[in-house]
């Protein structure tokens, strides 16, 4: 284990996560030191036990030696129990702080980062990698707080008996150096592979559980099971190889200890036979060196454990070193007031080598509803992403109320929007919690008005616990129309000047669509509203319709004006009308 790396780990952990709990930390170290030192006192008591009690037969020594040894074990029991309790609390608190910090940091990273790193990988870093790091630092603390103190006191006793015996016992130590370094490098490499495979397994599970219905419908259970089993097999191999490397160092320590004991027995035994040393001295030395066996093995195993954690530390540091590129300006301008106008001026954007927006220019008038229509891939959803600064354009400028979005603080900018999308993002909480989203300042009458306006009240009576009924994972206990109405209630409660509707009714049946559409119309009153819709019947009453094609605005106007002019909008409308007639 690299001393510098271990020192840096503690410095990082102390600065960011352990400092608030320093009383627990130093209390645990103090108790560890007491626990470790008891081994030295125990080996020291062995000499009078043999020489004064067993050889000389002193009855008085029998009592004080016995009480002394009992006291040593009692002190060790109390200090050991206390330090374990304190360390358990400390490790859990620090792990929770690290996970919270890591999650918050991940959520602050750009959308492009999340596109490049699947959820399963990120989940594994927040959960599995933090657990690995937490285990290693607590093991390191125990090693230095208990095992190192134990070794110091035990070697002190051994040296006090005979320093030559101590040197003989450690004769094999130099032969540990090179094999230990080789084992460390091997363990770190294998552990990195294992952690990567763990992330891929989490990703596979995330995809399976989120796509369980398509898996069932396409009879993919065996396929997905085999894919997961293949990853599992690879991980087993990597973990076994890592365990082999970690086991090598304690094994080498066992060999070294055996050689040392042989040397001491031969050399020391001859001195005892010659009368130069007493049996009590030899037994005290033998006990001290025997008791060093377990602390040495634990410290030796630490090198392998460190390399396992090092792979996780690298992965965590990689995330923490990532920085969002979309940030607030140093001196942000104040956010616009009222329902502002939105203007795109010559906005261009590429996804890699694929141009998505090409000089897009349009204005959504203040307090009015503007619809964005066009074929799939025309750039409609990208407009929303650019407007909310989930991504910045390559060229052009976007203004809200005359202020460029890049000149607003991100919190102020995104605080201007309420979004209702086709796939309402609901959480595995109650319906109430999904609407309030942590707010505690909403009066009951205000909440009821929102529920009525969003037509959430219409279905609450049918739910087992009403507003406190669980929504289920991803809102699975609610129908599509019910999820949309919950999302609308959120937007009403958020009460922002700009409303973004992204295919909000496209996946609903006719009855649900009518209810949701009525709620959306009420929600859009007094707000600047941008609507993305494939069903052109839902935007025919929009104040303005922007027609997009391949990232460009090719036409704009009212529904009637666009139909009169013909072109893309009229073609899309006539096609949808013909399809609806055919279904009838």
N, C-alpha and C positions, 0 to 999 in steps of 0.2 A: 504494500500500500504506500502510495506517495505521501510523505509527510506534508509537503506543500499543498497537495490537493486536499488532504484532510483538513488542514488549517484553513484553506480557502472556503471549504464547505461550511465549517463552523462559523467563519466570519460572515458568510452570506446568510446562513440560517439565523445567526444571532441578530444581525442588522434588520432583517426583514420579518422574522417570525417569532424568535424566542425572547427578545428583549421585554415584551409586555409580561412575560411569565418568569422573570429572572429569579423571583423568590422561590418558586417551585424548583427551578433549575439548580440553584446553589444549595437548596435544602436537600435535594436528591443526591448531589455530589458529596455533600458532607456525610450523609448516611452511607453512601457507597464507600467512602474512605474508611469509615468505622468498620463496616462489614469486611472490607478487604484486609484491614490491619489485624483483625482477629485471627486470621490464619497464621500470621507471624507469632502472635502471642501463644497460640496453640502449640506450634512446633517448639517454642521456647520452653513450654511447660513439660515437654516430654523428658528433658534431661533430668530434672529433679524427680519425676515420676519413676524413672528407672533407677537412677543412682541412689536417691534418698529413701524411696519407698521399697522398691523391689530388691535392691542389692543390700542397702544398709538396714532396712526394716524399721525405719523411724515411723512410729504411730502418729506423732504430731504432723509429720509431713504428709501422711495419708490424707488427713482432713483438709489441710490448706491447699494441697495440690488438687484434690477432688473438687473442692468448692471453687477453686480458681478456674478449672476446666469447665465446670458447669456454668459459671458466670460468663466465660468466653462464648459458649454456645447460646446462652440467653441473649447476650448483647448482639450477637450475630443474627439471631432470629428476629429481634425487634428492628434492628437497623435494616436488615434485608427486606423485611415486609414493608417497612416505611418507604424505602427508596423505590420499591416496585410500584407502590400506590402512587407516589408522586410522579414517577416517570410515566406511568400509564396516563395520568391526567395531562401531563405536559405534552406527551407525544400526540394525544388526541386533539388537544387544543391547537398545537402548532400545525398538525396536518390539516385541520379544518381551516386555519388561517391561510395556509398555502393553497388549498383547493379554491377557496373563495377568491384569493388574489389571481390565481391562474385563470379561473373562469371569467372574472371581470376583464382581465387583459385580453383573453380570447374574444370576448364579445366586442371589444373596442377595435379589433383588427378589421381591415377592409373586407368587403364581400368577396373580393378576388382571393383572399387567403382561405376563406371557407370553401370556395369552389375547388381550390387545389388540395385541401386537406379534408377528407371525408369525416363525418361525425364520429364514426367508430374509432378512428385514430385519435381524435381529440378527447373523446371520452376516456380512452385508455391512458392518455397522458394525465388527465385530471385525476383519475382514480388510481390506476395501477402504478404509474411512475411516481406519483406522490407517495403512495404506500411504500414503495421500494426505498425512496430517499429517506422517508421518515424512519424506517427500520434501521437504516445504516447509521444515521446520526445518533439514534438512541443507543445502538450497539457500541458506537465509538465512545459516547459519553460513559457508558458502563465500563468499557475497556479501560479508559483513563481514570475514571473515578473509583473503580473497585479493583479490577484485575491488576492494573499497574501498581497501585498501592500494595496489593497483596504480594506481588513479586518483589517489590522493594523491601518489605518487612521480612519476607521469607529468605531472600538472599542475604539480608543483614544478619539473620540468625545463622545461616549457613556459613557465612564468612567469619562470624564471631567464633564458630566452632573450629573451622580450619579453612583458611583461604586456599590452600593447595587442593584440598578436596573439591572446593567449588570450581576451580579452574579445570580440574579433571572432568567434573560432571558436565562442563560446557565445551568439551573438546570438539564436539561435532558441529558447533554453531556456525563456523565459517562455511561449512559445506552446504548450508541452507540458502545462501544468498542467491546464487545463479538460478537454481531450480525454482525459487520463489518468484523471481522476476519473470521467468518463462511462464509459470502457472498464471500469474496476474494478467499477462498479455493475452493468454489463451482464454481465460475466463471473461475478460472484457469483450473480446470479439464475439464469443458465443452468446454472452448475455445481450449484446446489442442485437444479434439476430433474433433471440427469443423475444425481446421487447417489441421488435418490429412485427413479428408474427402475431404477438398478442394484439397489437393494434389492428392488424388485418382480420383477425378473428372477430374482434369487436365490430368492425365495419360490416363483416358478413352477417353477424347477428342482427345488427341494426337494420340492414336491408331486408333480412328475412322477416323480422317481426313487423316492420312497416309495410311489407308487401305480402302479408300472409294470405289475403284473399286471392290476388293474382296467382300466387303459388298453388293454392288449392285448385283454382279453376283450370290451371294448365298442367295439373298433376306433376308439379316440379319438386315434390317432397324428397324423393330419392336423390334427384340431382343436387339440390341444395345441401342435403345431408352429406353426400359424398364430397362436395366442395369443402364443407366445414371439416369433415374428417381428414381430408388431405392436409389442410392447414394444421390440424391438431397433430397429425403424425410428424410434420416438420418441426412443430414446436417441442414435442416430446424429445426428439433427437437433439435439438439445440439445448434444451434444459438438462438432459442427461450429460451432454458433453461439458456444459458449464459446471454441473455438480461434480463431475470427475476432476476438473481443474481445481475447484474449491476444496475438494477432499485431499488433494495431493499435499498441500502445505501442512495440515495437521498430521498427516501420515509421516511426512519427513521429520516433524518434531518428535513423533513417537520413536522413530529409528534413532535420532540423535540422543533422546533421553535414555534409551536402552543402552547405547554405547557408553554414555556417561556413567550410568549406574554400574555397569560392569567394571569400568576403570576405578570407580570409588570403592567398590566392594573389594577388589583385589588389593588396591593400595591401602585403603583404610583398614581392611580386615587384618592385614599384616601388622599394622600399628597397634591394634587392639590386642592381638595375640602377644605382641611384645610388651604390653602393659603401658604403652605411651599414651593411649587414649582410653576413655572409659566407654562402657556399653551405652550409658546414658547420652554421652556426647554423640556417639554414632547414631543412635536412634533419633536424637533431636535433629541431627543433620539429615538423616534419611527421611524423616517426616517432613522437614522443610522442603527438601528437593521433591519429595513425592507430591506435596501440596502445590508445588509450582506447575505440576503437570497440566492440570485443567486450565488455569489462567493462561499458560503458554499456548495450549491448543486453541483456546478461544481467541487469543490475540493473533495466532497464526491464521485461524479461519477468517479473521477480519479482513485479511488481504483479499481473499476471494469474494467475500461479501461486498467489499468496497468496489471491486471491479463490476459486480452485478449492478450496484447502485449507480456507478459512474455512467453506465449506459443510459439510465433513466435521468440522471442529472443533465447529461448532454441534451436529451430530448426536451426536458423542461426549459433549460437555458435557451434552446433554439426558439421556443415559443416566446419566452420573455424578452429575448433580444429582437424579435420581430416588432416592427413599428408601423402603425397605420400611416398611409401616405395621404389620406384624406383627413385633414386636421383643421381646426379653427384658426382664423387669422390672428396675428399677434394683437391687433387692435380692432376687434370686430365692431361693426356698425350696429345701431339699435335695430331690432326687428320691426317690420312694418306693422302698422295698426289697421284694424278694420279688415274687410275682405279685399285683398290686393289683386291687382292685375298681374298676370304671368306672361313673360315675353321670352321667346327663344329667338336668338339672332345668329344666323349662320353657324349653327351648332353641328360639329362633325365628331364622330366617335367610331373607333375601330375596336373589334374584339380580335386581338391578334392581327392576322392579315385580312380579316373580313370586315369591310366597312358596313356599319350598321346605320348610322345617321350621316347624311351627306348634305351639309349646309341647311339644316332644318330651321325654318323661320316661321313663327306664328305668334299670335297674341290671344290669350284667354282673358276676356274682359272681366273686370272686377265685379264680383257679386253675381256672375252669370254662369250658366252651364255650357261647357265646351266639350264636345265629344271627339274622340280620336278613333277613326275607323280605317280599315284597310285589311289586306290579306295577312295571314300569318307571316312573320318575318319582316313586316313593313317598318318596324321600329317603335311600335306603340308603347310596349312595356319599358323599353329603354328610355323613353321620354320620362317616365316616372322615376326611374333610377337616377337619371341625370338631375332631375328637378330636386330630388331629396338628397343628392350628393352621396348616393351609394357608389357612384362612379363619376369621375370628372371627364368632361369632353376633351378631345384633342384640340379643338378650335371652337371659337364662338363664345357667346356669353348668355347666361340665363339670369333674368332679373325677376324679383318679386317685389311689387310695389315700388319699382324703380331702383332697388338695391340688388346688386349682383349676389347670387347665392354664395359665391366664394368669399364675400365680405362679411357674411354673417357667421356667428358662432354656431357650430354644428347643433348644439342643444337648442338654440333659438330657432334655427332653420327648421329642424324636424319637429319642433313644438308647434309649427304652423299647420301641420297636416294631420288629418284623420284619414285612415285608409280602410276601405272595405274591399276585400279581394274575393276571388272565386273560392279559394281554399282558406277559409277563416282559421287563423292559428289559435286554437283553443288548447288549454292545458288540463292536466288531470287533477282538477280542482272542482269546487262547486260552481254552479252557474253564477252565483253571486260573486265569487272570487274572480271568475273570468270576466265579469263586467267591471268590477271595481278596480282590479289589478293593483291591489295594495293601497288604494286610497281609503282614508278613514274620515274624510271631511265631508262626506255626502250624507245629507239628511234623508230620512226615510221617504218623505213626500217627494223630494227631488228624484230619488231613485225610482219611485213608483211612476212618476211622470215619464221618465225615460223608458221604463218597461212598457208602458202603454203605447208611447209613440213608436217604439220599435216593434210592436206587436209580440213582444216576449211574453206578456201577460196572457196571451191567447193559449199558450201551451203549458204554462206553469202548473195549472190545476191538475193536469194529467200526470205530472211527475210525482214520484213517491214523497219527496221532501220539499216540493215546491222550489223556491229559489235556492235552497241549500242542497238540492239534489246534485250528485256528482256528474260532471260532464263526461267523465271517462277519458282514457288516453286519447289525445288529439281530438277530443269532442265526440268519441265514438258512441256515446249514449244518446246523442242528438241526431236528428235528421239533417240533411243539407240545408233545408230552409230554416230550421231552428238555429243551426250554427250561424247562418247569415244574419239572422235577427239579433243574436247575441253580439255579433261583430258591430251591427248598426247601433245597438245600445251603448257599446263601448265608445263609438264615435260621437254619439250624442252627448255622453257624459264628458268626453274629452273637450268638446265645444271649441274646436279650432276654426280659424277663418277660411281654411282651404280643405276641400274634400276630394279625395282621390278614390275613384271607383274603378276597380280592375276586374272586368267580367263578373260583376257581383251577382248576376242572376243567370249566368249562362248554363249552370249545371242543375237548375231547378225545374220542377214540373210546372205546368201552366198555373195551377192554383197557388203554389208556393211563390212563384214568380210575381203574381199579381200582388200578394201581400207584401213581399219584400220590396217591390218596386214602389208601392205606396209609401212605405217607410223611408225609402231612399229619397223620394221626392220631398217628403217633409224634412228630412235631414239636410237637403241641399239648399233650403230656403235661407237667404241671407249670406250664403257662402260662395266663394269662387270654387266651382266644381269642374274637375276634369274627369271624363268618363271614357274608359276603354270598353268597347262592346263589339261582339261579333253579331249579336242579334240587333239588326238595325231598327227593328220595331221599338226597341227600348230607348232609342236616342232621337226619335223623330221630333220630339218636342224640345230638343236642345236649342239654346239660343244660337249656337254656332257649331258647325260640324267641320272638322279638319280631316281631309282625306289624305292618307299617306300611302306611298308606294316605294319600296326599296330605299327607305330612309329619307325620302324627300316628301315635302308637302306639295301635292299636285293639284289640290283644289280645296276650296272652303266656302261655306255659306250655310243657309238654312236647308232643312230637308227638302222643302218644296223647290227651292232655287236649284239645288243640286240635281234633283230629278229632271227639272226642265232642261238643264244644260246637257244632260247625258254624261257619259264618261264612266270612270271607275265606280263611283258611288251608285249611279243608276244601274250599272251592270250587276253590282253586288246585291242591290235591293231587289231587282227583278229576279235574280237567281234564287234568293231566299224566298221570295213570294211564290215562285214556281214550285220550289221544293215543299213549302208548306201546303200548297194546293194539292200536290201529288199525294202527300200523306193523308189528306182528307179524302 
